[in-house]
């Protein structure tokens, strides 16, 4: 595409030629290739202008700035410089145009919520597949087409940046997908990653505690979620969550509600409930069924198909040996942890439940004592450990969690090494006990400092169960 077409009707100041061909756009200098446009955006933690020379050396033919060129900098000859009011908005617009606006030719469904996004997106795609449709999923656990995981060079992010998203949507279209179901995170919405993506249906699951510090406040977090109500053409909302209901307000768009027992105003009888563990997963399934009915599929037929739904990896994933059961779940918020534990208590009355969990570093501190209180209140035993400590001291994070357990300290023990914590829980478990390992779910790495180490709760749990059954001593 000619650069002139990319900036056509866009407010900007141009220094240089716009009659040049451009083949891609990015705000990551290491991703620049020949004939690329580089967006040197000033972010919260880094300034893209510091990487302009690298981008030009890699083949950038145009530089997009969201401010004037810094004093004293000598512009490189043969490179076009363009100033725009908002670098994020421009990269969103340009990425969609360069890819040929593929979302216009797809039915895109975006799901937002503090908890359950991954499960619901996979449920929607599974139901579409069961109806004979071709569907892709984009989200926390990766990229899937027709239920098969696709490996491609994209960041491990819940909602992809626009310069990755739109080329991926083009790939989905070329692969014959009719539907794309994606997770819409609060950070993805607030940073404009979906602003130039045509979204047919937006789904609101719940509003809980997460990312407050990254957004600056609870109110800013909620406002970020609310943006999906503006972007999507039609809306589906969990009627049991009053904050979600208030987000959509008095919209003039097509709007459908669901809850734990109802879809489109029709009560669903227990014999038609999906065969899934936990009430929350029934709600997740009903959210997915609501999407299918909004798309025109028969409610009764889709409810029957919903009994074939399978949870994605790391979502209440069950691992058992003899009479000992381990569940691995991604629950990393107070709401999610409480929901999982209450479900396990209800479905396993009188059973001892040991919870192994930690909290991520460089993330919301306010939720740490809340998660400690939930775990200590709803579990028989608790082992507090590390999650992804990142650049924080694991013991500092653990001390924050402990503040919520002061009335239940007799239940609580500490083991900062996550592998040893899981080993301890399984080695000390008695017959019939349930162990919940929460927080990381499907993740295959643990971030300590700036280094990603291979670590998988599921793998460790399976090995520990085998060692326990065969009498192998774990260190």
N, C-alpha and C positions, 0 to 999 in steps of 0.2 A: 504494500500500500504506500502511496505517496504521503510524505509527511504533511503536505498541504491538506490532504483529505482527513488526516488524523486530527488536525487542529481547526478544521473548518467549523465555524460557528461556535468556537470555544474561546472564551475571553483570555487573551494572552498578548504578550509583547515578544516579537520575533527579531532576533539578530542573526542574519544569515539566510541561506537558501531553504525553502520548503519544498523545492522540486526534486527531492531525493527519495529514493526507495528505502523504506524501513521494513525490517523483517521480524522485529520483536521489541518488547518493552520490559524493563525490569527496574527495581529499586535496589537490587543486590549486585554490586560491582563484579563479584566473582561469577555471576551468571551471564554477564554481557558477552555477546558474540558479534561478529561482523554485521554492520548495518542495523545495530540495535539503538533504541532510545533508552537513555539512562535517566531515571528520576532521582535527582539529588535532594531528597526530602529531609527536612530537619525534624527528626523524631524526638521522643521523650528522653531517650538514652544515648542517641548517636546522631551525628550530622552527616548526611549523605554527601555533602560537598567535599568532605575530606577524602572521598574515594573517586572524585571526578577524574583525576589524572589516570588512575588505574582503569576506569571504565573506557576512557578514550584510547588507552594503549591496547585494550582488548577489542576495539573496533566500533565503539559507540560513535554514531554520526550526528547525534543530537543530545543535548543536555536539557532537562526540564528542571527549573528551579521554582521554589515557592517563595522566593524573595530576590532581592537584587544581588548581582554578582558582588562578592566581598571586595572591598577596596584593596587595590594593589595586585589583584589577580590578573594575569595576562591571559586573555582568551586564546585558545588554540585555533589556528587557522584551519579552515575547511570543516569546522564543527559548528552546527547551528545551535544557538542558545535561545531558549524560550522560557519566559517567566509566566507562571499561572498563579491564580489566587490560592488554589488548594491542590497540592501534589497528590494527595490520596484520591481526590475526586477525579483528577486527570488520569491517573494510572488505571482506575476502575473503568472509566469511559474508553480509554485507548485500548485496554486489554480486550474488552468486549468487541470493539470494532475490528481490531487486527485478527481476531479469531472468527469473524463473520457473524457475530451475535448468535452463537449456537443455542442459547437458552430460548430464543424465540421459536425454535423448531422442536423443542423438547417440552414435556410436562415436568416442571420442576416443583418439588414439594420440599419445603424447608421446615424443620422442627426445632423449636427452641424450648428451653426449660432448664432449671438448675439440675434436675435429675431425670434420667430416663431417655435422653436424646438418642443415644446409640441404640438402645433396645428398640425404641419405636421406629427409627429409620430402617432397621433390619426387618422388623415385623412388616412394615409397609411393603418393602421390596419382596419379602417372601410371599405375601398375599398376592401381589401383582404377578409373581412368577407362577403361583398356583392357579391363577386365572389365565395363564398362557401368555403373559406380557413379558417384555424384556426390560429389566430395570437395573440401574446402577445405584450404589450407595457411596457417599463421600462423607467421611467423618473421623472420629477419634481412633477407630480401629483400622483405618486405612481405606483403600479403594476397592470396591467389589463390583463386578459385572455378572449378572445372572448367578449370584451367590458364590462366585469364585473370586478369590482375592487377586488383584492385579498389582504387580510391583512396578512402580514408576517413580521418577525422580521428583518428588514433591515434599515439602516440609511436613513434619509430623505435627500437624495442627488440626484442631477440631474443625475450624472453618478456614479454608485455604485463601491466601491473598489473591486478589483479582488476576495478577499476572500468571498465576498457576491455575486458577479455577477455570477461566474461559478456554484456554487451550485444552484442558482436561474435558470440559463439556463438549468441545469439538471432537475429541477422541471418542467420547461416549456416543455421539451422534453417528460418527463414521463406523462405529462397531455395531450399529443397529439398535441401540437402546432407544426406547420410546419415553422412558421415565428416568428421572434422576432424583433420588431422595437424599437430602443433605442435612447435616446438623448445622444450625445457625447459633453460634455461641454469642454471648453478650459482647465479647471483645471483637469478634468478627463483624457484628452488626454496628458497633460504635465506631469502628475504624473504616467503615464504608466498603468492606470487601464485597458486599452483595448489592451495592447500589445500582449497578447496571446489569443485574441479572434478572431476567423475567421470571417471577415466582408465581406459580398458579395457585398453590395452597400453602398457607402458613399455619403451623400447628403450635398452640401454646399448651405446655404440659403442667408447669408449676413454677412458682417463684420461691426460692429458698435462700440460704446463706452461702454466698460464694463470690469471689472476685470483688468484694467491696473496696478493698484497698487499691486494687488496680484501676478501678473506675473513679475512685475518690470519695465515694459515699454509696449508701444503699440506694438513695434516690437516683443517682446516676446509673447504677446497675439496672434498676427497673426501667429507666428511660431507654437504655440500650436495648433491652428486650422488646420494649414497646415499638421500636422501629420496624419490626417485622410486620406489624399491623398496617403500616403504611406501604411497605414494599409488596406484600402479597395481594393477589386479586381476590382470593376467598380465604376465609378463616375458620379454623376449628379450635375450640377452646374447652379446657377441662372445667366443667361447672363446679367441681368440688374445690377449686382454688379461687378464692375471691379476688386475689390480686390479679390473676390472669383475666378474670371476668372484667375487672375494672380497667385493665389495659386496653381492651378493645372498645370500651365505652359505647357510645351510640353510633357505631359505624353503619354506613349505608351499604357496606359490602355484604355479599352472601356469607352468612354466619351460622355455624352449627355447633351445638354443645354436646358433650358426652360426660359421663361420670363413671363411677365404679360399677353401676348397675344399669346404665341407660345409654342408648345411642339414638340420636335424632328424636328424642322425646319418647322412645319406646323402651319399656322395661325389659331387660334381658333375664330370662329365667335361669336358675343355676344349672340346669341340664345342658344349657348352651354355652356355659363358661368355657374358655380355652383351658387346656390341660397344662397349666403352668404353675410353678411354685410361687406363693406370695400374692396377696391381694393387689399389691402395687403392679404386679405384672399383668393382672387382669385389666387394670386401668390402662396400662401401656398397650395391651392388645386391643382394647376398645378404642383407643386413640387411632390405632392403625386401621381398624375396621371402619371407623368414621370417615377416614380419608377415602377408603375404597367406595363407600356409599356415596360420598360427595362426587366421586369420579363417575358414578352411574352404575356401580355394581350392586347386585341384589344383596340385601342385608342378611337374609336367612342363609343363602348359599355361602356368603363370606364368613359368617359365624361358624358354619360347619368346617370350612377350610381353616379357620383359626385354631382348631384343635390340633393342627399339624405344625403350629409355630414352634420354632426352636430358639432358645436364648443365644445371643452372640457370645463369643469367647469372653470369659472373665466376668460375666454377669450371672451371679448366683450359680457359678459352675460347680457341680457336685463331683467330688472324688471320694470314693469309699473303698475300704478293704475290711473284710470280715464285718465286725459290728462297730466300726468307727467311720464317721463321715466328716469330711472337710468341705467347706464351701469357700470359694474364692470369689470376691466381688469387688467392683471398682468403687464402692461407696466411699466418698471422701468428703462428704459434707454431713453436718449433724442430722439433717432431715433424712438423707439417704441411709445413714447408719442406723438410725432409729427404725426406719421402715423395714429394713432387712431383719433386724433383730426381733422386732415385734412379729414379723411373719414367721420366723423360725420358732419363736416361743409358741405362737398359736398352733402351728402345724406339728409341733413336737412337745406337747404338754408334759411337764415334769422332767424333761431332759436337761442335763448339764450342758451349758453353752460357754465355751471359752472363746473370747475375742482377741485377736492379734491385730494391732493397727498402730499407725503413727500418723503424723501430719507433714505435709510438704513444707520445705523451707522456702523463704522469700515469697510467701503467700500469706493470705489473711490470718493474722494472729488471733483475731477475735473468736474464730470458730474452734480453736484448739481446746480451751476448757469446756466448751459446749460438747465437743465430741467425746472428751473424757467423761463428762457427766452421763451422756447417753450410754456409752459402753459400760461404765460401772453400774449404772442403774439397771440395765437390761440384760447383763451377762452374769453368769455364775462366777467366772474368773476372767481377768483381763491381763494381757501382757502388752505393755506399751513399748513400742520399738521405733525404728526409723522408717520413714516413707522414702521420699526423695529429699534429703536434707539440703541439697544444693549448697549454697554458700553460708548456711547457718550451722552452728554447733548443734549436733543431734541432741545433746543433753539439755541445751537451752530450749529446744522445741518440746522435749519430753516434760520439762518443768512447767511449761505453759499448759500442757495437757493435764498434768497432775492437779492443777488448780481446780479442775472440775470434779475431782474424785475424792475430795477430802472427807466426805461422809461415807465412803466405801473403801477405804484404804486396805482393809483386810482382804479384799478381792484382787488387789492390784500388785503386779510385779513389773520390773523393768528389765529389758534386755535390748540395748541399743543396736546390736547386730541383728538384722532382720532374719537372716538364715538361722541363727541360733535361737531366735525367738520362736520361729516356726517349729524347729526341732524340739524345743522345750515343750511347746503346747502338745505336740503329737506324742512325744515320749512319755509325758505325764498323764495322758488321757486314759480314762477308764472305759470299759465296755459300754457302748451305747452313747457315748459323748459326742457332741457336735462341736466342731471348731470352725469359727469364721475368721478368715484372713481377709481383712478389708483394706481398701485404699488404692491398690495398684491394678487389680483385675487382670486385664489382658497384657499389661506392659511387660516388655522383655528386658528392660534396663532399669538401673537405679542410678540416679544422678547424685554423686558425692563431689562437692566442689564444682568444678567445671567439667568433670569427667563422667562419661556414661559407662557404667559397668554392666555386663550382662547379668541380669537377675530376673527370674520368673517365678512368682509365687506358686504357680501351678506345677512347674517342674520340681521345685523344692518340696512341695507337699507330697507329690507322688513318690519321690525318693524316700522321704521320711516315713511314709506309710509302709513302703516295701521294707525298709530297715527295721521298723517296729515289728512287722509280721514275722520276719525271718530272724529276729533277735540280734540284729546288727547294732552295735553301740554307735550312737551318733555323737560327734564331738561339737 
